[in-house]
Amino acid sequence: MTLIELAGLFAQQKTWLVTSTTLSKDALHIYFGLTLFVAVRLLWRWRGGWLAAWCAVLAMACGGEWLDMTAEASRSAIQPDAAHWHDIWNTMFWPTVLLIVGQWLQPRARPAADDASGEDAERRLEQA
């Protein structure tokens, strides 16, 4: 499959999705960005997961716009650059917010107590 055929198939699937869900293209960008962000974050729970999820959404947004531009070029119907940037910003907004506040959503690791006495352990047990 050539790049032009792949881009055409991508555009066709996007059009089908818009008509079958009755959602706007902007809403679909938001939903796909959030879905991918949450999926990657759930799969990558260790250190760096927030950034990995954000980078995955960025790669998806840029890749999708690149396929859109390729399909437009093959049809000689190129959209202005502002429309493509709008789609990328629309897709990246909420994942960026989650990336920024993600450090506060992540629970802090508790330091291990090396010299915990029996009294400390009993006190923690009573508090629980």
N, CA, C and O atoms as a MOPAC input file, in Angstrom:
PM7 MOZYME 1SCF
protein

 N      0.84500 1    -1.16700 1     0.00000 1
 C      0.00000 1     0.00000 1     0.00000 1
 C      0.90000 1     1.24300 1     0.00000 1
 O      1.82100 1     1.35800 1     0.80800 1
 N      0.62200 1     2.13700 1    -0.89300 1
 C      1.42300 1     3.35700 1    -0.98400 1
 C      0.93900 1     4.37800 1     0.05100 1
 O     -0.11800 1     4.22700 1     0.66300 1
 N      1.73900 1     5.40100 1     0.21600 1
 C      1.39600 1     6.45500 1     1.16700 1
 C      0.11800 1     7.17500 1     0.74800 1
 O     -0.69900 1     7.52800 1     1.59800 1
 N     -0.05800 1     7.39300 1    -0.52600 1
 C     -1.26500 1     8.07000 1    -1.02900 1
 C     -2.50200 1     7.22200 1    -0.74200 1
 O     -3.54100 1     7.75400 1    -0.35300 1
 N     -2.39700 1     5.91700 1    -0.93200 1
 C     -3.52800 1     5.03200 1    -0.64900 1
 C     -3.83400 1     4.99100 1     0.85400 1
 O     -4.99500 1     4.99500 1     1.26300 1
 N     -2.78200 1     4.95200 1     1.65700 1
 C     -2.95900 1     4.95900 1     3.10400 1
 C     -3.62100 1     6.25400 1     3.57100 1
 O     -4.51900 1     6.23100 1     4.41300 1
 N     -3.17400 1     7.37900 1     3.02200 1
 C     -3.75900 1     8.66700 1     3.37600 1
 C     -5.22100 1     8.73900 1     2.93700 1
 O     -6.05800 1     9.27900 1     3.66100 1
 N     -5.53300 1     8.20200 1     1.76400 1
 C     -6.91300 1     8.17800 1     1.29000 1
 C     -7.80100 1     7.31300 1     2.16800 1
 O     -8.93900 1     7.68200 1     2.45900 1
 N     -7.28700 1     6.16100 1     2.59400 1
 C     -8.02900 1     5.28200 1     3.49300 1
 C     -8.26500 1     5.95600 1     4.84900 1
 O     -9.34300 1     5.84200 1     5.43200 1
 N     -7.24500 1     6.65600 1     5.33500 1
 C     -7.36800 1     7.38600 1     6.60200 1
 C     -8.45600 1     8.44600 1     6.50400 1
 O     -9.28600 1     8.56300 1     7.40500 1
 N     -8.46100 1     9.21600 1     5.42300 1
 C     -9.48100 1    10.25700 1     5.22600 1
 C    -10.86900 1     9.64700 1     5.10900 1
 O    -11.84000 1    10.19500 1     5.63100 1
 N    -10.96000 1     8.51400 1     4.42600 1
 C    -12.24800 1     7.84000 1     4.26900 1
 C    -12.77400 1     7.34400 1     5.62300 1
 O    -13.96300 1     7.48500 1     5.90800 1
 N    -11.91100 1     6.77100 1     6.45000 1
 C    -12.31900 1     6.28900 1     7.76300 1
 C    -12.72100 1     7.44400 1     8.68500 1
 O    -13.65700 1     7.32400 1     9.47600 1
 N    -12.00600 1     8.55400 1     8.57200 1
 C    -12.34700 1     9.72700 1     9.36800 1
 C    -13.72800 1    10.26300 1     8.98500 1
 O    -14.52700 1    10.61400 1     9.85400 1
 N    -13.99700 1    10.32300 1     7.70300 1
 C    -15.30100 1    10.78800 1     7.23000 1
 C    -16.40600 1     9.85200 1     7.70200 1
 O    -17.46600 1    10.31200 1     8.12800 1
 N    -16.17000 1     8.54900 1     7.63100 1
 C    -17.15900 1     7.57700 1     8.09700 1
 C    -17.42600 1     7.75000 1     9.59100 1
 O    -18.57500 1     7.69100 1    10.02900 1
 N    -16.36700 1     7.96300 1    10.37000 1
 C    -16.50600 1     8.12900 1    11.81300 1
 C    -17.30200 1     9.38000 1    12.15600 1
 O    -18.12900 1     9.36200 1    13.06700 1
 N    -17.05500 1    10.45900 1    11.43300 1
 C    -17.78700 1    11.71400 1    11.67800 1
 C    -19.26200 1    11.52800 1    11.36800 1
 O    -20.11200 1    11.97100 1    12.14100 1
 N    -19.58400 1    10.88200 1    10.25400 1
 C    -20.99200 1    10.71500 1     9.88500 1
 C    -21.70300 1     9.68800 1    10.76000 1
 O    -22.88500 1     9.85600 1    11.05900 1
 N    -21.01700 1     8.64200 1    11.17400 1
 C    -21.69500 1     7.60900 1    11.96900 1
 C    -21.87300 1     8.01900 1    13.42700 1
 O    -22.83000 1     7.58300 1    14.06600 1
 N    -20.98400 1     8.83900 1    13.96800 1
 C    -21.12300 1     9.26500 1    15.36800 1
 C    -21.83900 1    10.59400 1    15.51000 1
 O    -22.23200 1    10.96100 1    16.61700 1
 N    -22.01400 1    11.30700 1    14.44300 1
 C    -22.60100 1    12.65700 1    14.42400 1
 C    -21.85400 1    13.62000 1    15.34100 1
 O    -22.43900 1    14.57700 1    15.84800 1
 N    -20.58400 1    13.37400 1    15.55300 1
 C    -19.72600 1    14.29100 1    16.29900 1
 C    -18.92900 1    15.13300 1    15.31600 1
 O    -18.69900 1    14.72300 1    14.17800 1
 N    -18.51200 1    16.29900 1    15.75700 1
 C    -17.68300 1    17.13400 1    14.89300 1
 C    -16.25800 1    16.58100 1    14.86600 1
 O    -15.86800 1    15.78800 1    15.72300 1
 N    -15.49800 1    17.01000 1    13.87500 1
 C    -14.09800 1    16.59400 1    13.80300 1
 C    -13.32300 1    17.07500 1    15.02200 1
 O    -12.44400 1    16.37100 1    15.51900 1
 N    -13.64800 1    18.28000 1    15.50700 1
 C    -12.96900 1    18.80300 1    16.69600 1
 C    -13.21400 1    17.91300 1    17.90800 1
 O    -12.28900 1    17.62600 1    18.66800 1
 N    -14.45300 1    17.47800 1    18.08800 1
 C    -14.76900 1    16.60400 1    19.22200 1
 C    -14.02400 1    15.27800 1    19.09500 1
 O    -13.52500 1    14.75200 1    20.09000 1
 N    -13.94700 1    14.74300 1    17.89700 1
 C    -13.22900 1    13.48200 1    17.70500 1
 C    -11.74500 1    13.63800 1    18.01700 1
 O    -11.13600 1    12.72400 1    18.57400 1
 N    -11.15500 1    14.77300 1    17.66900 1
 C     -9.75300 1    15.01300 1    18.00800 1
 C     -9.56600 1    14.98200 1    19.52800 1
 O     -8.61900 1    14.37900 1    20.03300 1
 N    -10.47000 1    15.63300 1    20.24300 1
 C    -10.38300 1    15.67100 1    21.70800 1
 C    -10.54000 1    14.26700 1    22.28100 1
 O     -9.75100 1    13.85200 1    23.12900 1
 N    -11.55500 1    13.53400 1    21.82300 1
 C    -11.79700 1    12.18600 1    22.34900 1
 C    -10.64800 1    11.23700 1    22.05900 1
 O    -10.24100 1    10.47400 1    22.93500 1
 N    -10.12100 1    11.27300 1    20.84500 1
 C     -9.01300 1    10.38700 1    20.50600 1
 C     -7.76400 1    10.73300 1    21.30300 1
 O     -7.04500 1     9.84000 1    21.75100 1
 N     -7.50100 1    12.02800 1    21.48200 1
 C     -6.34100 1    12.44000 1    22.26800 1
 C     -6.43700 1    11.98600 1    23.71400 1
 O     -5.47600 1    11.45200 1    24.26700 1
 N     -7.59600 1    12.19800 1    24.32800 1
 C     -7.78100 1    11.77700 1    25.72200 1
 C     -7.76200 1    10.25900 1    25.86300 1
 O     -7.18800 1     9.73400 1    26.81700 1
 N     -8.37700 1     9.55600 1    24.92900 1
 C     -8.40500 1     8.09200 1    24.99100 1
 C     -7.00300 1     7.51500 1    24.89700 1
 O     -6.64200 1     6.62900 1    25.67200 1
 N     -6.21400 1     8.00900 1    23.95700 1
 C     -4.85000 1     7.50500 1    23.82300 1
 C     -4.01800 1     7.86100 1    25.04700 1
 O     -3.23900 1     7.03700 1    25.52500 1
 N     -4.17400 1     9.07700 1    25.56000 1
 C     -3.41700 1     9.49200 1    26.74300 1
 C     -3.71200 1     8.57500 1    27.92800 1
 O     -2.79300 1     8.08600 1    28.58400 1
 N     -4.98900 1     8.34600 1    28.19800 1
 C     -5.37000 1     7.50400 1    29.33500 1
 C     -4.92200 1     6.05800 1    29.11700 1
 O     -4.46300 1     5.41100 1    30.05800 1
 N     -5.04800 1     5.54400 1    27.89800 1
 C     -4.63800 1     4.16500 1    27.62400 1
 C     -3.13900 1     3.97500 1    27.85100 1
 O     -2.72100 1     3.01400 1    28.49700 1
 N     -2.33600 1     4.88900 1    27.32000 1
 C     -0.88100 1     4.77500 1    27.51600 1
 C     -0.53000 1     4.94500 1    28.97900 1
 O      0.33500 1     4.23800 1    29.49600 1
 N     -1.18600 1     5.86800 1    29.64800 1
 C     -0.88800 1     6.09700 1    31.07000 1
 C     -1.26000 1     4.89500 1    31.91800 1
 O     -0.55600 1     4.58300 1    32.87800 1
 N     -2.35100 1     4.21100 1    31.58700 1
 C     -2.72700 1     3.00700 1    32.32200 1
 C     -1.75500 1     1.85500 1    32.06000 1
 O     -1.48000 1     1.05100 1    32.95000 1
 N     -1.24300 1     1.78400 1    30.83800 1
 C     -0.28000 1     0.73100 1    30.51600 1
 C      1.10700 1     1.03100 1    31.06500 1
 O      1.84800 1     0.10900 1    31.40700 1
 N      1.46900 1     2.30300 1    31.15500 1
 C      2.79700 1     2.71000 1    31.59500 1
 C      2.64000 1     3.44800 1    32.92400 1
 O      2.56700 1     4.67700 1    32.94900 1
 N      2.59000 1     2.70500 1    34.01700 1
 C      2.33500 1     3.29700 1    35.32900 1
 C      3.60000 1     3.69900 1    36.06000 1
 O      3.52600 1     4.40900 1    37.06400 1
 N      4.74300 1     3.27400 1    35.59500 1
 C      5.96900 1     3.61500 1    36.29800 1
 C      6.49300 1     4.96800 1    35.85300 1
 O      5.83600 1     5.68700 1    35.09900 1
 N      7.66200 1     5.30000 1    36.31900 1
 C      8.24000 1     6.62600 1    36.09300 1
 C      8.26800 1     6.98900 1    34.60600 1
 O      8.63000 1     6.17300 1    33.75900 1
 N      7.88300 1     8.21100 1    34.31700 1
 C      7.89400 1     8.70200 1    32.94000 1
 C      6.62000 1     8.41800 1    32.18100 1
 O      6.53400 1     8.72900 1    30.99300 1
 N      5.62500 1     7.83800 1    32.83000 1
 C      4.38200 1     7.48600 1    32.15000 1
 C      3.59400 1     8.67500 1    31.64800 1
 O      2.98800 1     8.62100 1    30.57800 1
 N      3.60100 1     9.76500 1    32.43100 1
 C      2.87300 1    10.96700 1    32.00300 1
 C      3.47000 1    11.52300 1    30.71500 1
 O      2.74200 1    11.88600 1    29.79100 1
 N      4.78600 1    11.58600 1    30.66200 1
 C      5.45000 1    12.11800 1    29.46700 1
 C      5.29800 1    11.16900 1    28.28200 1
 O      5.10600 1    11.61500 1    27.15100 1
 N      5.38300 1     9.86800 1    28.53400 1
 C      5.21100 1     8.89600 1    27.44900 1
 C      3.81300 1     8.99100 1    26.84900 1
 O      3.65100 1     8.91500 1    25.63100 1
 N      2.80700 1     9.15400 1    27.69600 1
 C      1.43200 1     9.28200 1    27.21000 1
 C      1.26500 1    10.55800 1    26.38300 1
 O      0.61400 1    10.54900 1    25.33800 1
 N      1.85900 1    11.65200 1    26.86200 1
 C      1.77700 1    12.91700 1    26.13400 1
 C      2.47200 1    12.80100 1    24.77200 1
 O      1.95600 1    13.28300 1    23.76300 1
 N      3.63600 1    12.16500 1    24.75100 1
 C      4.37500 1    11.99800 1    23.48700 1
 C      3.61200 1    11.10500 1    22.51300 1
 O      3.65900 1    11.33100 1    21.30400 1
 N      2.91200 1    10.09600 1    23.02200 1
 C      2.11000 1     9.23400 1    22.15500 1
 C      0.98700 1    10.02700 1    21.49100 1
 O      0.70800 1     9.84300 1    20.30600 1
 N      0.34700 1    10.90500 1    22.25500 1
 C     -0.72400 1    11.74000 1    21.69300 1
 C     -0.14900 1    12.71800 1    20.67200 1
 O     -0.74900 1    12.94400 1    19.62200 1
 N      1.00000 1    13.29100 1    20.97500 1
 C      1.63800 1    14.20800 1    20.02300 1
 C      1.98200 1    13.48900 1    18.71900 1
 O      1.76500 1    14.02600 1    17.63300 1
 N      2.51500 1    12.28000 1    18.82900 1
 C      2.84900 1    11.50500 1    17.62400 1
 C      1.58700 1    11.18100 1    16.82700 1
 O      1.59000 1    11.25900 1    15.59900 1
 N      0.50200 1    10.81700 1    17.53000 1
 C     -0.74700 1    10.52400 1    16.83500 1
 C     -1.29700 1    11.77400 1    16.14800 1
 O     -1.73500 1    11.70700 1    14.99900 1
 N     -1.27700 1    12.91000 1    16.84300 1
 C     -1.82100 1    14.15000 1    16.27400 1
 C     -1.02400 1    14.58000 1    15.04500 1
 O     -1.60300 1    14.91600 1    14.01200 1
 N      0.29400 1    14.56900 1    15.15800 1
 C      1.13600 1    14.99000 1    14.02800 1
 C      1.04000 1    13.99400 1    12.87300 1
 O      0.99400 1    14.38700 1    11.70700 1
 N      1.00900 1    12.70200 1    13.20700 1
 C      0.88000 1    11.68500 1    12.16200 1
 C     -0.44800 1    11.78700 1    11.43100 1
 O     -0.50200 1    11.65200 1    10.20900 1
 N     -1.52000 1    12.02400 1    12.17800 1
 C     -2.83000 1    12.18000 1    11.54300 1
 C     -2.89200 1    13.39700 1    10.64500 1
 O     -3.46000 1    13.33700 1     9.55400 1
 N     -2.31900 1    14.49000 1    11.08700 1
 C     -2.31500 1    15.69900 1    10.25500 1
 C     -1.42300 1    15.51700 1     9.02500 1
 O     -1.71900 1    16.04600 1     7.95400 1
 N     -0.34900 1    14.77900 1     9.18200 1
 C      0.51800 1    14.50700 1     8.03500 1
 C     -0.23300 1    13.67000 1     7.00700 1
 O     -0.13000 1    13.92500 1     5.80700 1
 N     -0.99400 1    12.66800 1     7.47000 1
 C     -1.80900 1    11.87700 1     6.54000 1
 C     -2.88900 1    12.73600 1     5.90000 1
 O     -3.18500 1    12.57900 1     4.71500 1
 N     -3.48200 1    13.64200 1     6.67300 1
 C     -4.48400 1    14.55900 1     6.10700 1
 C     -3.87000 1    15.42100 1     5.00400 1
 O     -4.46400 1    15.58100 1     3.93700 1
 N     -2.68900 1    15.97400 1     5.25500 1
 C     -2.03900 1    16.82300 1     4.24800 1
 C     -1.65900 1    16.02500 1     3.00700 1
 O     -1.73400 1    16.53800 1     1.89000 1
 N     -1.25100 1    14.77000 1     3.19700 1
 C     -0.91700 1    13.91500 1     2.05400 1
 C     -2.15900 1    13.63300 1     1.22100 1
 O     -2.10600 1    13.68200 1    -0.00800 1
 N     -3.28300 1    13.33700 1     1.88400 1
 C     -4.53400 1    13.09100 1     1.16000 1
 C     -5.00300 1    14.35400 1     0.44100 1
 O     -5.48500 1    14.28800 1    -0.69100 1
 N     -4.86200 1    15.50200 1     1.10000 1
 C     -5.25900 1    16.76400 1     0.47200 1
 C     -4.39600 1    17.06800 1    -0.74000 1
 O     -4.89900 1    17.55200 1    -1.75300 1
 N     -3.10500 1    16.78900 1    -0.64700 1
 C     -2.20600 1    17.05400 1    -1.77000 1
 C     -2.54900 1    16.16100 1    -2.96000 1
 O     -2.44600 1    16.58700 1    -4.11000 1
 N     -2.95700 1    14.91600 1    -2.68100 1
 C     -3.30200 1    14.01800 1    -3.79000 1
 C     -4.60000 1    14.44200 1    -4.47200 1
 O     -4.80200 1    14.14900 1    -5.65000 1
 N     -5.48300 1    15.13200 1    -3.74100 1
 C     -6.73700 1    15.63500 1    -4.31500 1
 C     -6.61900 1    17.08600 1    -4.77000 1
 O     -7.58000 1    17.64800 1    -5.29400 1
 N     -5.47600 1    17.68500 1    -4.57900 1
 C     -5.25200 1    19.10100 1    -4.88600 1
 C     -6.23900 1    19.99700 1    -4.14800 1
 O     -6.76500 1    20.96200 1    -4.70200 1
 N     -6.47800 1    19.65200 1    -2.88200 1
 C     -7.40900 1    20.42500 1    -2.05600 1
 C     -6.75000 1    20.71700 1    -0.71100 1
 O     -7.25600 1    20.31900 1     0.33900 1
 N     -5.62600 1    21.41100 1    -0.75200 1
 C     -4.83800 1    21.63900 1     0.44500 1
 C     -5.49500 1    22.70600 1     1.32000 1
 O     -5.83900 1    23.79000 1     0.85000 1
 N     -5.66300 1    22.37300 1     2.60800 1
 C     -6.21000 1    23.28900 1     3.60100 1
 C     -5.11000 1    24.24400 1     4.05900 1
 O     -3.93000 1    23.92100 1     3.92400 1
 N     -5.46100 1    25.39900 1     4.59200 1
 C     -4.43600 1    26.29800 1     5.12900 1
 C     -3.77100 1    25.67000 1     6.36000 1
 O     -4.36300 1    24.84400 1     7.05500 1
 N     -2.52500 1    26.08700 1     6.60700 1
 C     -1.78100 1    25.53900 1     7.73900 1
 C     -2.48200 1    25.77300 1     9.06500 1
 O     -2.36900 1    24.95000 1     9.97300 1
 N     -3.20700 1    26.88300 1     9.19700 1
 C     -3.90100 1    27.18600 1    10.44700 1
 C     -4.91200 1    26.10500 1    10.80200 1
 O     -5.11700 1    25.82100 1    11.98300 1
 N     -5.54300 1    25.50100 1     9.81600 1
 C     -6.51800 1    24.43900 1    10.09000 1
 C     -5.82900 1    23.20900 1    10.66900 1
 O     -6.35800 1    22.55900 1    11.57100 1
 N     -4.65400 1    22.89500 1    10.15000 1
 C     -3.91600 1    21.73900 1    10.66400 1
 C     -3.39500 1    22.01000 1    12.07800 1
 O     -3.44800 1    21.13200 1    12.93900 1
 N     -2.89400 1    23.22100 1    12.31700 1
 C     -2.41900 1    23.55900 1    13.65700 1
 C     -3.57300 1    23.55800 1    14.64800 1
 O     -3.40300 1    23.16800 1    15.80300 1
 N     -4.73600 1    23.99100 1    14.20200 1
 C     -5.92300 1    23.97300 1    15.05700 1
 C     -6.23400 1    22.54500 1    15.51200 1
 O     -6.54200 1    22.31600 1    16.68200 1
 N     -6.15100 1    21.59300 1    14.59000 1
 C     -6.41400 1    20.19800 1    14.93600 1
 C     -5.39000 1    19.66100 1    15.93900 1
 O     -5.74500 1    18.93500 1    16.86800 1
 N     -4.12200 1    20.02200 1    15.74800 1
 C     -3.08600 1    19.55500 1    16.67300 1
 C     -3.29200 1    20.16300 1    18.05200 1
 O     -3.21300 1    19.45500 1    19.05600 1
 N     -3.55700 1    21.47000 1    18.11700 1
 C     -3.80300 1    22.11700 1    19.41100 1
 C     -5.04000 1    21.53500 1    20.08500 1
 O     -5.05100 1    21.31800 1    21.29600 1
 N     -6.07100 1    21.28500 1    19.30200 1
 C     -7.30400 1    20.71900 1    19.83400 1
 C     -7.05800 1    19.33200 1    20.43900 1
 O     -7.60000 1    19.00200 1    21.49400 1
 N     -6.24900 1    18.53900 1    19.77100 1
 C     -5.94200 1    17.19500 1    20.25200 1
 C     -5.04600 1    17.23300 1    21.48300 1
 O     -5.18800 1    16.39400 1    22.37300 1
 N     -4.13000 1    18.18900 1    21.54700 1
 C     -3.10600 1    18.20600 1    22.59500 1
 C     -3.49600 1    18.98100 1    23.85700 1
 O     -2.79400 1    18.88400 1    24.86400 1
 N     -4.58400 1    19.74100 1    23.83600 1
 C     -4.87500 1    20.61400 1    24.97300 1
 C     -5.04100 1    19.84800 1    26.28300 1
 O     -4.28800 1    20.09000 1    27.22600 1
 N     -6.01300 1    18.92500 1    26.36900 1
 C     -6.25900 1    18.22900 1    27.63200 1
 C     -5.13700 1    17.28000 1    28.02600 1
 O     -4.82900 1    17.19000 1    29.21400 1
 N     -4.50400 1    16.56400 1    27.09000 1
 C     -3.32600 1    15.79100 1    27.50600 1
 C     -2.21800 1    16.66400 1    28.09000 1
 O     -1.50400 1    16.23300 1    28.99500 1
 N     -2.06800 1    17.89600 1    27.57800 1
 C     -1.05900 1    18.80200 1    28.13000 1
 C     -1.44000 1    19.23700 1    29.54000 1
 O     -0.58100 1    19.31400 1    30.41800 1
 N     -2.71600 1    19.51900 1    29.76200 1
 C     -3.17500 1    19.86900 1    31.10900 1
 C     -2.91700 1    18.70000 1    32.06400 1
 O     -2.43100 1    18.90300 1    33.17700 1
 N     -3.23800 1    17.49000 1    31.63400 1
 C     -3.00200 1    16.31600 1    32.48200 1
 C     -1.51800 1    16.08900 1    32.73500 1
 O     -1.13700 1    15.67300 1    33.82900 1
 N     -0.68600 1    16.35200 1    31.75500 1
 C      0.76000 1    16.22100 1    31.94700 1
 C      1.25100 1    17.20300 1    33.00500 1
 O      2.06800 1    16.85000 1    33.85500 1
 N      0.75300 1    18.42500 1    32.94900 1
 C      1.20900 1    19.45300 1    33.89000 1
 C      0.73700 1    19.14700 1    35.30800 1
 O      1.51400 1    19.27900 1    36.25300 1
 N     -0.51800 1    18.74200 1    35.47500 1
 C     -1.02400 1    18.47100 1    36.82500 1
 C     -0.76500 1    17.02900 1    37.26700 1
 O     -1.06700 1    16.66400 1    38.40300 1
 N     -0.21600 1    16.22600 1    36.38700 1
 C      0.01500 1    14.82200 1    36.69900 1
 C      0.91300 1    14.58000 1    37.88600 1
 O      0.75400 1    13.57800 1    38.58300 1
 N      1.84400 1    15.46200 1    38.13100 1
 C      2.74000 1    15.27200 1    39.27200 1
 C      1.97900 1    15.35100 1    40.58500 1
 O      2.39200 1    14.73700 1    41.56900 1
 N      0.87900 1    16.09100 1    40.62500 1
 C      0.09000 1    16.17700 1    41.85000 1
 C     -0.91000 1    15.02600 1    41.95900 1
 O     -1.40600 1    14.72900 1    43.04500 1
 N     -1.20200 1    14.38200 1    40.82900 1
 C     -2.11400 1    13.24400 1    40.85400 1
 C     -1.41300 1    11.95800 1    41.25700 1
 O     -2.05200 1    11.01400 1    41.71900 1
 N     -0.11200 1    11.92500 1    41.08200 1
 C      0.68700 1    10.73400 1    41.39800 1
 C      0.93900 1    10.67600 1    42.89700 1
 O      1.43800 1    11.64600 1    43.46800 1
 N      0.60500 1     9.55400 1    43.56000 1
 C      0.88900 1     9.47200 1    44.99600 1
 C      2.39200 1     9.43100 1    45.25700 1
 O      3.15100 1     8.83500 1    44.49300 1
 N      2.80200 1    10.06400 1    46.33000 1
 C      4.21400 1    10.09400 1    46.70500 1
 C      4.60700 1     8.76800 1    47.34400 1
 O      3.83300 1     8.16800 1    48.08800 1
 N      5.80900 1     8.32800 1    47.04500 1
 C      6.32700 1     7.11000 1    47.65600 1
 C      6.73600 1     7.41100 1    49.08800 1
 O      7.34700 1     8.44400 1    49.36200 1
 N      6.40200 1     6.52100 1    49.98500 1
 C      6.77100 1     6.70600 1    51.38700 1
 C      8.16700 1     6.15200 1    51.61400 1
 O      8.50100 1     5.08500 1    51.09800 1
 N      8.98400 1     6.86100 1    52.37700 1
 C     10.32200 1     6.33500 1    52.65000 1
 C     10.22800 1     5.10400 1    53.54400 1
 O      9.40200 1     5.03900 1    54.45400 1
 N     11.08400 1     4.13800 1    53.26600 1
 C     11.09500 1     2.90900 1    54.05600 1
 C     11.72500 1     3.17300 1    55.41200 1
 O     12.75600 1     3.83900 1    55.50300 1
 N     11.11200 1     2.65500 1    56.46000 1
 C     11.63800 1     2.82300 1    57.80600 1
 C     12.57500 1     1.65800 1    58.11000 1
 O     12.13800 1     0.51500 1    58.24300 1
 N     13.87300 1     1.96300 1    58.22000 1
 C     14.86700 1     0.91600 1    58.46500 1
 C     14.87200 1     0.47700 1    59.92200 1
 O     14.96800 1    -0.71800 1    60.20400 1
 N     14.77300 1     1.40600 1    60.83900 1
 C     14.88700 1     1.10700 1    62.25900 1
 C     13.54900 1     1.25200 1    62.96400 1
 O     13.47600 1     1.86500 1    64.02900 1
 N     12.49900 1     0.70300 1    62.39100 1
 C     11.18000 1     0.83500 1    63.00200 1
 C     11.09800 1    -0.07600 1    64.21700 1
 O     11.33800 1    -1.28100 1    64.13500 1
 N     10.75900 1     0.52200 1    65.32400 1
 C     10.61500 1    -0.26500 1    66.55500 1
 C      9.22600 1    -0.87300 1    66.60100 1
 O      8.36600 1    -0.54200 1    65.78400 1
 N      9.01900 1    -1.73300 1    67.52500 1
 C      7.71600 1    -2.34900 1    67.69600 1
 C      6.65200 1    -1.34000 1    68.04100 1
 O      5.49900 1    -1.47700 1    67.63300 1
 N      7.04000 1    -0.30800 1    68.80700 1
 C      6.07000 1     0.72400 1    69.18000 1
 C      5.60200 1     1.50500 1    67.95500 1
 O      4.41800 1     1.81400 1    67.82300 1
 N      6.54400 1     1.82200 1    67.05500 1
 C      6.16500 1     2.55600 1    65.83500 1
 C      5.20900 1     1.72400 1    64.98800 1
 O      4.22100 1     2.24000 1    64.46500 1
 N      5.50500 1     0.45100 1    64.85700 1
 C      4.64200 1    -0.42000 1    64.06600 1
 C      3.26300 1    -0.52600 1    64.69900 1
 O      2.25000 1    -0.51300 1    64.00000 1
 N      3.22500 1    -0.63300 1    66.03500 1
 C      1.94400 1    -0.71900 1    66.73300 1
 C      1.15600 1     0.57500 1    66.57900 1
 O     -0.06300 1     0.53200 1    66.41200 1
 N      1.82400 1     1.72400 1    66.63200 1
 C      1.16900 1     3.01700 1    66.47000 1
 C      0.58300 1     3.15600 1    65.06500 1
 O     -0.53200 1     3.65000 1    64.90300 1
 N      1.32900 1     2.72200 1    64.05300 1
 C      0.82200 1     2.78500 1    62.67400 1
 C     -0.36900 1     1.85700 1    62.50000 1
 O     -1.31200 1     2.18900 1    61.78100 1
 N     -0.33800 1     0.70000 1    63.14700 1
 C     -1.44500 1    -0.23300 1    63.05700 1
 C     -2.70600 1     0.34600 1    63.69200 1
 O     -3.80800 1     0.16700 1    63.17200 1
 N     -2.54000 1     1.04100 1    64.82200 1
 C     -3.70000 1     1.65400 1    65.47200 1
 C     -4.29000 1     2.77700 1    64.62200 1
 O     -5.50500 1     2.98000 1    64.61300 1
 N     -3.42500 1     3.51400 1    63.90200 1
 C     -3.90600 1     4.62500 1    63.08100 1
 C     -4.66200 1     4.12500 1    61.85600 1
 O     -5.54700 1     4.81600 1    61.35200 1
 N     -4.33100 1     2.96300 1    61.38400 1
 C     -4.98300 1     2.39700 1    60.20000 1
 C     -6.30500 1     1.86400 1    60.56100 1
 O     -7.01600 1     1.34300 1    59.70200 1

